[in-house]
């Protein structure tokens, strides 16, 4: 069985529902892993979050995650700019990430055929395991 010492959760600061971040935190706790929570400001994707600093990422996570869970984990908050999938994979390579975690919101077939999905692009680009967590 793989040891997942370093996990990466790709967060979307613009998403209204990021319930998958709590699942990612719990998963990291189970494996006693360091969790990198990374936001990528992708100018090609249209409107982006007005701030892309690590403290904005931390604030978003702290707004939905129980403090008791956050205190148990070694969390690194990070940001980047560029194509989301490429930046997530680049970050994973640079930081010896063992597993990428992404949230996924189900979309209609029409929507999916017209628009790219960051989570699918990460799966297509990454050469390491990716765990998809459905948004509740």
ZATITI-605957 format. One line per field, with one value per atom (N, C-alpha, C): residue in three letters; atom name; x, y, z. Coordinates in steps of 0.2 Angstrom, whole numbers, always signed. Example, Ala and Ser with C-alpha at 12.3 -4.5 7.8 and 13.67 -1.06 7.14 Angstrom:
seba [ALA,ALA,ALA,SER,SER,SER];
vexpa [N,CA,C,N,CA,C];
u [+66,+62,+66,+64,+68,+64];
v [-28,-22,-16,-11,-5,+0];
w [+39,+39,+39,+35,+36,+39];
***
This chain:
seba [UNK,UNK,UNK,UNK,UNK,UNK,UNK,UNK,UNK,UNK,UNK,UNK,UNK,UNK,UNK,UNK,UNK,UNK,UNK,UNK,UNK,UNK,UNK,UNK,UNK,UNK,UNK,UNK,UNK,UNK,UNK,UNK,UNK,UNK,UNK,UNK,UNK,UNK,UNK,UNK,UNK,UNK,UNK,UNK,UNK,UNK,UNK,UNK,UNK,UNK,UNK,UNK,UNK,UNK,UNK,UNK,UNK,UNK,UNK,UNK,UNK,UNK,UNK,UNK,UNK,UNK,UNK,UNK,UNK,UNK,UNK,UNK,UNK,UNK,UNK,UNK,UNK,UNK,UNK,UNK,UNK,UNK,UNK,UNK,UNK,UNK,UNK,UNK,UNK,UNK,UNK,UNK,UNK,UNK,UNK,UNK,UNK,UNK,UNK,UNK,UNK,UNK,UNK,UNK,UNK,UNK,UNK,UNK,UNK,UNK,UNK,UNK,UNK,UNK,UNK,UNK,UNK,UNK,UNK,UNK,UNK,UNK,UNK,UNK,UNK,UNK,UNK,UNK,UNK,UNK,UNK,UNK,UNK,UNK,UNK,UNK,UNK,UNK,UNK,UNK,UNK,UNK,UNK,UNK,UNK,UNK,UNK,UNK,UNK,UNK,UNK,UNK,UNK,UNK,UNK,UNK,UNK,UNK,UNK,UNK,UNK,UNK,UNK,UNK,UNK,UNK,UNK,UNK,UNK,UNK,UNK,UNK,UNK,UNK,UNK,UNK,UNK,UNK,UNK,UNK,UNK,UNK,UNK,UNK,UNK,UNK,UNK,UNK,UNK,UNK,UNK,UNK,UNK,UNK,UNK,UNK,UNK,UNK,UNK,UNK,UNK,UNK,UNK,UNK,UNK,UNK,UNK,UNK,UNK,UNK,UNK,UNK,UNK,UNK,UNK,UNK,UNK,UNK,UNK,UNK,UNK,UNK,UNK,UNK,UNK,UNK,UNK,UNK,UNK,UNK,UNK,UNK,UNK,UNK,UNK,UNK,UNK,UNK,UNK,UNK,UNK,UNK,UNK,UNK,UNK,UNK,UNK,UNK,UNK,UNK,UNK,UNK,UNK,UNK,UNK,UNK,UNK,UNK,UNK,UNK,UNK,UNK,UNK,UNK,UNK,UNK,UNK,UNK,UNK,UNK,UNK,UNK,UNK,UNK,UNK,UNK,UNK,UNK,UNK,UNK,UNK,UNK,UNK,UNK,UNK,UNK,UNK,UNK,UNK,UNK,UNK,UNK,UNK,UNK,UNK,UNK,UNK,UNK,UNK,UNK,UNK,UNK,UNK,UNK,UNK,UNK,UNK,UNK,UNK,UNK,UNK,UNK,UNK,UNK,UNK,UNK,UNK,UNK,UNK,UNK,UNK,UNK,UNK,UNK,UNK,UNK,UNK,UNK,UNK,UNK,UNK,UNK,UNK,UNK,UNK,UNK,UNK,UNK,UNK,UNK,UNK,UNK,UNK,UNK,UNK,UNK,UNK,UNK,UNK,UNK,UNK,UNK,UNK,UNK,UNK,UNK,UNK,UNK,UNK,UNK,UNK,UNK,UNK,UNK,UNK,UNK,UNK,UNK,UNK,UNK,UNK,UNK,UNK,UNK,UNK,UNK,UNK,UNK,UNK,UNK,UNK,UNK,UNK,UNK,UNK,UNK,UNK,UNK,UNK,UNK,UNK,UNK,UNK,UNK,UNK,UNK,UNK,UNK,UNK,UNK,UNK,UNK,UNK,UNK,UNK,UNK,UNK,UNK];
vexpa [N,CA,C,N,CA,C,N,CA,C,N,CA,C,N,CA,C,N,CA,C,N,CA,C,N,CA,C,N,CA,C,N,CA,C,N,CA,C,N,CA,C,N,CA,C,N,CA,C,N,CA,C,N,CA,C,N,CA,C,N,CA,C,N,CA,C,N,CA,C,N,CA,C,N,CA,C,N,CA,C,N,CA,C,N,CA,C,N,CA,C,N,CA,C,N,CA,C,N,CA,C,N,CA,C,N,CA,C,N,CA,C,N,CA,C,N,CA,C,N,CA,C,N,CA,C,N,CA,C,N,CA,C,N,CA,C,N,CA,C,N,CA,C,N,CA,C,N,CA,C,N,CA,C,N,CA,C,N,CA,C,N,CA,C,N,CA,C,N,CA,C,N,CA,C,N,CA,C,N,CA,C,N,CA,C,N,CA,C,N,CA,C,N,CA,C,N,CA,C,N,CA,C,N,CA,C,N,CA,C,N,CA,C,N,CA,C,N,CA,C,N,CA,C,N,CA,C,N,CA,C,N,CA,C,N,CA,C,N,CA,C,N,CA,C,N,CA,C,N,CA,C,N,CA,C,N,CA,C,N,CA,C,N,CA,C,N,CA,C,N,CA,C,N,CA,C,N,CA,C,N,CA,C,N,CA,C,N,CA,C,N,CA,C,N,CA,C,N,CA,C,N,CA,C,N,CA,C,N,CA,C,N,CA,C,N,CA,C,N,CA,C,N,CA,C,N,CA,C,N,CA,C,N,CA,C,N,CA,C,N,CA,C,N,CA,C,N,CA,C,N,CA,C,N,CA,C,N,CA,C,N,CA,C,N,CA,C,N,CA,C,N,CA,C,N,CA,C,N,CA,C,N,CA,C,N,CA,C,N,CA,C,N,CA,C,N,CA,C,N,CA,C,N,CA,C,N,CA,C,N,CA,C,N,CA,C,N,CA,C,N,CA,C,N,CA,C,N,CA,C,N,CA,C,N,CA,C,N,CA,C,N,CA,C,N,CA,C,N,CA,C,N,CA,C,N,CA,C,N,CA,C,N,CA,C,N,CA,C,N,CA,C,N,CA,C];
u [+4,+0,+4,+2,+6,+6,+11,+12,+11,+6,+4,+7,+13,+16,+14,+14,+12,+6,+1,-5,-6,-10,-11,-19,-22,-29,-29,-32,-33,-40,-39,-45,-47,-54,-57,-60,-56,-59,-65,-67,-73,-79,-78,-84,-88,-94,-99,-98,-98,-98,-91,-87,-81,-81,-86,-87,-81,-79,-74,-67,-66,-60,-60,-66,-66,-65,-67,-65,-58,-55,-48,-44,-46,-43,-43,-49,-50,-46,-45,-41,-34,-31,-25,-23,-28,-27,-27,-31,-31,-24,-21,-14,-9,-10,-5,+0,-3,+0,+0,+5,+5,+1,-3,-8,-6,-5,-4,-11,-13,-19,-17,-19,-16,-22,-21,-26,-22,-25,-22,-26,-23,-27,-26,-31,-31,-34,-30,-34,-38,-36,-40,-47,-48,-54,-60,-58,-63,-62,-68,-67,-63,-59,-55,-55,-54,-54,-50,-52,-48,-42,-41,-35,-32,-26,-23,-17,-18,-13,-14,-9,-10,-15,-15,-20,-27,-28,-35,-37,-33,-34,-35,-31,-32,-39,-41,-47,-53,-53,-58,-59,-53,-53,-55,-53,-55,-63,-66,-73,-77,-74,-79,-76,-70,-67,-67,-69,-68,-61,-61,-54,-51,-54,-51,-48,-50,-47,-41,-42,-36,-30,-31,-26,-22,-25,-21,-17,-17,-14,-8,-3,+2,-1,-3,-6,-1,+0,+3,-1,-2,-7,-2,-4,+0,-5,-2,-5,+0,-3,+0,-4,-1,-4,-3,-8,-7,-13,-11,-16,-17,-23,-24,-21,-22,-20,-12,-10,-2,+1,-2,+1,+1,-5,-6,-1,+0,+5,+12,+14,+20,+22,+17,+18,+19,+15,+15,+22,+25,+32,+37,+36,+41,+41,+36,+35,+34,+36,+36,+29,+23,+17,+15,+12,+11,+4,-1,-8,-11,-15,-18,-26,-29,-36,-39,-45,-49,-56,-60,-67,-70,-76,-79,-87,-89,-97,-99,-104,-108,-111,-109,-112,-116,-121,-125,-120,-122,-119,-118,-123,-122,-117,-117,-112,-105,-104,-98,-95,-99,-97,-95,-97,-95,-89,-89,-84,-79,-72,-67,-69,-67,-67,-60,-58,-51,-50,-54,-53,-51,-55,-54,-47,-46,-39,-33,-34,-29,-28,-33,-33,-29,-31,-28,-20,-18,-12,-7,-9,-5,-3,+3,+6,+7,+2,+2,-5,-7,-14,-18,-24,-28,-35,-37,-43,-48,-54,-59,-64,-66,-71,-77,-82,-88,-91,-92,-95,-102,-104,-110,-115];
v [-6,+0,+6,+11,+17,+21,+25,+29,+36,+40,+46,+51,+53,+58,+65,+66,+73,+73,+76,+76,+84,+84,+91,+91,+96,+98,+104,+103,+109,+113,+119,+122,+128,+129,+134,+139,+145,+150,+153,+152,+155,+150,+144,+139,+141,+141,+142,+136,+130,+124,+121,+121,+117,+112,+108,+103,+98,+97,+92,+94,+100,+102,+98,+97,+94,+87,+84,+77,+76,+81,+81,+81,+85,+86,+80,+77,+70,+65,+65,+60,+60,+67,+68,+66,+67,+65,+58,+54,+47,+44,+47,+45,+48,+53,+57,+60,+63,+66,+74,+77,+84,+86,+91,+93,+100,+100,+106,+108,+114,+117,+122,+121,+125,+128,+135,+139,+141,+140,+143,+148,+154,+160,+159,+156,+155,+160,+165,+170,+168,+162,+159,+157,+156,+153,+158,+164,+170,+173,+175,+178,+174,+177,+174,+178,+174,+177,+184,+189,+195,+195,+190,+190,+183,+182,+175,+174,+176,+175,+169,+167,+161,+162,+168,+170,+169,+171,+170,+163,+159,+152,+149,+151,+149,+151,+157,+160,+156,+154,+150,+143,+140,+133,+134,+139,+140,+141,+144,+146,+139,+134,+128,+122,+122,+116,+117,+112,+112,+114,+118,+120,+114,+110,+104,+100,+99,+95,+99,+106,+110,+109,+109,+109,+103,+97,+91,+90,+94,+93,+98,+96,+100,+102,+109,+111,+117,+116,+122,+125,+131,+135,+138,+137,+140,+143,+147,+150,+150,+150,+150,+154,+156,+159,+155,+154,+150,+145,+141,+136,+131,+130,+127,+120,+116,+109,+109,+113,+113,+115,+120,+123,+118,+114,+109,+104,+101,+96,+98,+104,+107,+107,+110,+111,+104,+99,+92,+89,+90,+88,+91,+98,+101,+100,+97,+96,+89,+84,+77,+75,+77,+76,+68,+65,+57,+56,+61,+60,+67,+68,+74,+73,+78,+77,+83,+82,+87,+86,+91,+91,+91,+88,+88,+89,+94,+95,+92,+88,+85,+90,+90,+95,+91,+94,+91,+89,+85,+83,+89,+93,+99,+104,+105,+109,+106,+100,+97,+97,+96,+96,+103,+108,+115,+118,+116,+119,+114,+116,+111,+111,+106,+105,+104,+109,+109,+102,+99,+92,+87,+87,+82,+84,+90,+92,+90,+90,+88,+80,+77,+69,+68,+71,+70,+72,+77,+79,+76,+74,+71,+64,+63,+56,+53,+55,+52,+51,+47,+46,+52,+52,+58,+55,+58,+56,+61,+59,+64,+63,+69,+69,+73,+70,+73,+79,+84,+90,+88,+89,+87,+93];
w [+0,+0,+0,-4,-4,+2,+4,+9,+6,+9,+6,+12,+11,+16,+14,+8,+6,+1,+3,-1,-4,-9,-12,-13,-10,-12,-16,-22,-26,-24,-22,-20,-25,-25,-29,-25,-24,-20,-22,-28,-31,-30,-28,-27,-21,-22,-16,-11,-14,-10,-10,-5,-5,+1,+1,+6,+6,+0,-1,+3,+5,+8,+15,+18,+25,+24,+18,+17,+16,+12,+11,+17,+22,+28,+32,+32,+36,+33,+26,+23,+25,+25,+27,+34,+38,+45,+46,+43,+43,+41,+36,+33,+37,+42,+45,+40,+35,+30,+30,+28,+27,+21,+22,+16,+14,+7,+4,+1,+2,+0,-5,-12,-17,-21,-22,-26,-32,-38,-44,-47,-48,-52,-59,-62,-70,-74,-77,-80,-86,-89,-95,-93,-86,-84,-83,-85,-83,-77,-73,-67,-62,-59,-54,-47,-42,-35,-35,-32,-32,-28,-24,-20,-21,-22,-22,-18,-12,-7,-2,+1,+5,+11,+13,+19,+17,+10,+8,+7,+5,+5,+12,+17,+24,+27,+25,+28,+25,+18,+15,+19,+20,+23,+30,+34,+41,+41,+36,+36,+36,+33,+33,+37,+39,+42,+50,+54,+61,+63,+68,+71,+74,+77,+80,+75,+69,+64,+61,+60,+58,+62,+69,+74,+73,+71,+71,+65,+60,+54,+52,+48,+46,+39,+38,+32,+29,+23,+19,+14,+15,+10,+5,-2,-7,-13,-17,-22,-28,-34,-40,-46,-51,-57,-63,-67,-74,-75,-80,-81,-75,-72,-66,-66,-71,-71,-71,-76,-76,-70,-67,-61,-55,-54,-49,-50,-56,-58,-56,-58,-57,-50,-46,-39,-36,-38,-35,-37,-42,-44,-40,-39,-35,-27,-25,-18,-16,-20,-19,-17,-20,-18,-20,-16,-17,-19,-18,-20,-21,-26,-27,-26,-22,-20,-24,-27,-30,-29,-28,-27,-34,-34,-41,-40,-44,-44,-50,-49,-55,-60,-66,-71,-76,-79,-85,-90,-95,-101,-105,-106,-110,-108,-101,-98,-99,-97,-98,-105,-110,-117,-119,-116,-118,-114,-108,-104,-101,-100,-97,-90,-87,-79,-77,-72,-69,-66,-63,-60,-65,-71,-76,-79,-80,-83,-79,-72,-68,-68,-69,-70,-76,-81,-88,-88,-84,-84,-79,-73,-68,-70,-67,-68,-61,-57,-50,-48,-43,-41,-39,-42,-40,-37,-32,-28,-29,-32,-34,-28,-25,-19,-22,-22,-24,-19,-22,-18,-15,-9,-6,-7];
***
